[in-house]
């Protein structure tokens, strides 16, 4: 019997305990699932699982590079959207009202995508594909039917109670005399945006059915359609109404264009996936025979995830309320340059690009394999896969985090120096820099939790999230009370990063107690080499910027100058990191480089 005890759930399900003979075959494999969105397309139903298991790590890495292109294009179009938001409505109270109303359904989508639909359904769908005679099709039909029913009811209820959500999410100063116009806009925009919840949930449901059948591409590319529509709406807004950094609310026409336009984009994002279901061999018909088919087990697993979501929602509400106070305080004091919810959300989305392209891609492709190893109680191979994946992600994420910090000035200028925000990008740049460490810690925490989800343990992540939320909320309240409105978004970002540092360390420690040491002594040498390469790259970026920005005329606030600075100094940093990684033999990096060059 392995020294790593099986949980009570493992014993009930009859999973065999790992034996000493189970050696780590993945240790020598080239980091399989690197950025995993990109698994090659495979045949449908149970053949997809078998094919995914046969793939070598190099094959997964090659496929990942190709599929991650969809995520990259999506994130780049998201950059354009962020720039248009700043240009159209700036960063003051009006912008925070729209961002708050538009972020509630988006936040719920993020929680669902990383919660019930993502972490519970993927393992369950894989098991159904392997064990059910129809390859899991009936199970998937029931999941979609039940999911859409729940989403529809929840959306209607939330729209009815939209005023309560406004009171919950926004700081109480919004209800003070003098803010009547802003408050009315908050109510209206909330009602227009809340139907996004249904379409976000439908997008995740359909996307996970496709993912379980090896069709990863559509879910990665579909958000581009949403961003295109959002950009068109914001561009039209600029043409019709012009840019304004106001604090007295929107007109009814502006509310209609911003709110309904945003919701239409999310609807298209979901609907665009439907043709791919048929191409994947899945034919949907509503099924209401929910009893006796295993959905109770799925919902039981989801109960702890719902609790996890509630903890995250509390954290989200507190942070959003603090962020909204920046715009309200600035409006009361006549400060034209607050840094609240809009700046925080935009900087967060910008710094999440590496996570979306690399970490989410990796997890998307490897979750079925890790779930299979967990189901077989093959903890030796499971932890080897998780360990290799963590090392690969860190090797790619860490230098990007360093570059984001070092280049936060020109990055903020490129994204925010437009229209209503022209000449006022310091707050955006400062918030981007403050988010840089969180790029690493968030991805590390995200991957660690997937180990628990593969074990069908949704209870431990809930308690881990309580600790993380307490750290985030405590730091956010403490730090925000000590700074001016134009620094609130930056201290919120610092609080976020610190919380995920604590969360990732706790998650790795707890996971190691379940499956054995996720971090071994070889990790020490890896971290030393990685830190050395990152420090060298960061020093080159900062040093070259200090020496060359003036002579090259790149020290101004022009957008083209900032873009050129990003390309030039970022390129120098990238070359330095790749060279250092080669000299220091960081094989995770050299493996990626070889794969890219082969393509």
Secondary structure as UniProt FT lines:
FT   HELIX           8..13
FT   TURN            20..21
FT   HELIX           25..28
FT   TURN            32..35
FT   HELIX           36..38
FT   HELIX           46..54
FT   HELIX           57..89
FT   TURN            90..91
FT   HELIX           93..113
FT   TURN            114..115
FT   HELIX           116..120
FT   HELIX           121..131
FT   TURN            133..136
FT   HELIX           137..160
FT   HELIX           162..169
FT   HELIX           172..175
FT   TURN            177..178
FT   HELIX           180..194
FT   HELIX           196..212
FT   TURN            213..214
FT   HELIX           217..241
FT   HELIX           252..271
FT   TURN            272..273
FT   HELIX           274..279
FT   TURN            280..281
FT   TURN            291..294
FT   HELIX           295..333
FT   HELIX           341..351
FT   HELIX           353..354
FT   HELIX           355..359
FT   HELIX           360..375
FT   TURN            376..377
FT   HELIX           379..406
FT   HELIX           408..416
FT   HELIX           419..421
FT   TURN            422..423
FT   HELIX           426..454
FT   TURN            455..456
FT   HELIX           459..480
FT   TURN            481..482
FT   HELIX           485..487
FT   HELIX           488..515
FT   HELIX           522..548
FT   TURN            549..553
FT   HELIX           559..583
FT   TURN            584..585
FT   HELIX           587..598
//
